[in-house]
């Protein structure tokens, strides 16, 4: 009952701006914003959800007590206080590169829709898009500058398998009202 928002760890400035607007729209529409608490797009959606008094959901590729990247300590704490953190790794689990890739399936599993904001080829975001497509989840892609390396992955997704997300409020209206009550009714 959430919207998974994923993308590159090194977005362009306009990608971050689109992500901020999407995070605000998710909060106002009552939709939890799910991401992996990674650098870039993930962090931007979580920050926007927190600032907009929405519900951020962080799916970790580490045990709960670990923070990665370290500079997200404050962000991870904010997500824990205002939303939800979860992982499938026990406290004593060893973190490997593959645990971050495996986390992507959890992001998709808790989502009603998946949004890709900006991603290169190859990327974990494209892996998540493939998972979403395989289980029939709606996939939305924010169109990006085709000359930018960080946009070539999302721009390569087949149009028949995804919808273009030009306006975040139109996207929220297409989803209908989310499961989280608005701030006014809390």
C-alpha positions in Angstrom: 0.0 0.0 0.0 2.8 2.4 -0.9 4.6 3.8 -3.9 8.1 2.7 -4.5 10.3 5.5 -5.9 13.8 4.5 -7.2 16.6 6.0 -9.3 20.2 6.8 -9.6 22.5 7.6 -6.7 24.0 10.5 -8.7 21.0 12.4 -10.1 21.1 15.6 -12.0 19.8 18.7 -10.1 16.5 18.6 -12.0 16.1 14.9 -11.1 16.3 15.9 -7.4 13.7 18.7 -8.0 11.3 16.2 -9.6 11.8 13.8 -6.7 11.1 16.5 -4.2 7.8 17.4 -5.9 6.9 13.7 -6.1 7.6 13.2 -2.4 5.4 16.2 -1.5 2.6 14.8 -3.8 2.8 11.4 -2.2 2.5 12.9 1.3 -0.5 15.1 0.3 -2.1 12.1 -1.5 -1.8 9.8 1.5 0.7 7.5 -0.1 3.7 6.2 1.8 6.9 6.7 -0.2 9.1 3.6 -0.3 12.8 3.7 -1.2 16.1 2.2 -0.2 17.7 5.1 1.8 20.5 5.1 -0.7 22.2 8.3 -1.9 20.5 10.4 -4.6 16.9 9.8 -5.6 16.1 7.5 -2.6 17.3 10.1 -0.1 15.4 12.8 -1.9 12.1 11.0 -1.7 12.5 10.3 2.0 13.5 13.9 2.8 10.5 15.2 0.9 8.2 12.8 2.7 9.5 13.8 6.1 9.4 17.5 5.4 5.8 17.2 4.0 4.7 15.2 7.0 4.1 12.1 4.9 5.1 8.5 5.6 8.5 7.5 4.4 9.3 3.8 4.3 13.0 2.8 4.2 13.9 -0.7 3.0 17.4 -1.4 4.2 20.1 -3.5 2.6 21.7 -3.7 6.1 20.6 -4.8 9.5 18.4 -2.2 11.3 21.2 -1.0 13.6 23.5 -0.1 10.7 23.4 3.0 8.6 24.6 3.0 5.0 25.8 5.4 3.8 27.0 6.9 7.1 26.0 10.4 6.1 22.4 9.3 6.2 22.4 8.7 9.9 20.1 11.7 10.6 17.8 10.8 7.6 17.5 7.2 8.7 16.6 8.4 12.2 13.9 10.7 10.7 12.4 7.9 8.7 12.4 5.7 11.7 10.6 8.4 13.8 8.0 9.4 11.1 7.5 6.3 9.1 9.0 2.8 8.9 12.3 1.0 8.5 12.5 -2.6 7.7 15.0 -5.2 6.5 15.2 -8.9 6.2 18.8 -9.1 7.6 19.4 -10.1 11.2 21.6 -8.0 13.4 24.5 -10.3 13.0 24.1 -10.6 9.2 27.1 -9.9 7.0 26.4 -7.1 4.5 27.4 -7.9 0.9 26.9 -6.0 -2.3 24.2 -8.5 -3.2 22.1 -7.6 -0.1 21.4 -4.2 -1.7 20.3 -5.8 -4.9 18.0 -8.3 -3.0 16.5 -5.3 -1.2 15.0 -4.2 -4.5 12.5 -7.1 -4.5 11.2 -6.0 -1.1 10.7 -2.4 -2.4 8.5 -3.7 -5.1 6.7 -6.3 -2.9 5.2 -3.6 -0.7 4.3 -1.2 -3.5 1.1 -0.6 -5.4 3.1 1.2 -8.1 6.7 1.8 -8.9 8.2 5.1 -10.1 11.6 5.4 -11.8 12.9 9.0 -11.7 16.3 8.7 -13.3 18.7 5.8 -13.8 21.5 4.8 -16.1 22.1 1.4 -17.8 22.7 -0.9 -16.0 21.2 -0.1 -12.6 19.3 -1.5 -9.6 16.4 0.6 -10.6 16.0 -1.3 -13.9 16.2 -4.5 -11.9 13.3 -3.3 -9.8 11.4 -2.2 -12.9 11.8 -5.8 -14.3 10.4 -7.2 -11.0 7.5 -4.8 -11.1 6.7 -5.7 -14.7 6.9 -9.5 -13.9 4.3 -9.3 -11.2 2.0 -6.8 -13.1 2.6 -3.7 -11.0 2.1 -0.3 -12.7 5.4 1.2 -13.7 5.8 4.9 -14.1 8.8 6.6 -15.6 9.8 10.3 -15.3 11.1 11.3 -18.7 14.6 12.7 -18.6 17.2 14.3 -20.8 18.1 11.7 -23.4 21.6 13.0 -23.7 22.4 12.4 -20.0 24.1 9.1 -19.1 22.0 9.0 -15.9 18.8 8.9 -17.9 19.5 6.3 -20.5 18.2 3.4 -18.4 14.8 4.9 -17.6 14.4 6.3 -21.1 15.0 2.8 -22.5 12.1 1.2 -20.8 9.5 0.0 -23.3 6.5 2.4 -23.6 4.0 -0.5 -23.5 5.3 -1.6 -20.1 5.4 1.8 -18.5 3.6 5.1 -18.3 5.2 8.5 -18.5 5.0 10.6 -15.3 5.0 14.2 -16.4 3.0 15.7 -13.5 3.1 14.3 -10.0 -0.4 15.4 -9.0 -1.9 13.7 -12.1 -0.1 10.6 -11.1 -1.5 10.8 -7.5 -5.0 11.3 -9.0 -4.5 8.2 -11.1 -3.7 6.2 -8.0 -6.7 7.6 -6.0 -6.5 8.3 -2.3 -3.8 6.6 -0.4 -4.1 4.6 2.8 -2.6 7.3 5.1 -5.1 9.9 6.4 -4.3 13.5 5.5 -2.7 15.7 8.2 -6.0 17.4 8.7 -7.7 14.2 9.8 -5.0 12.8 12.0 
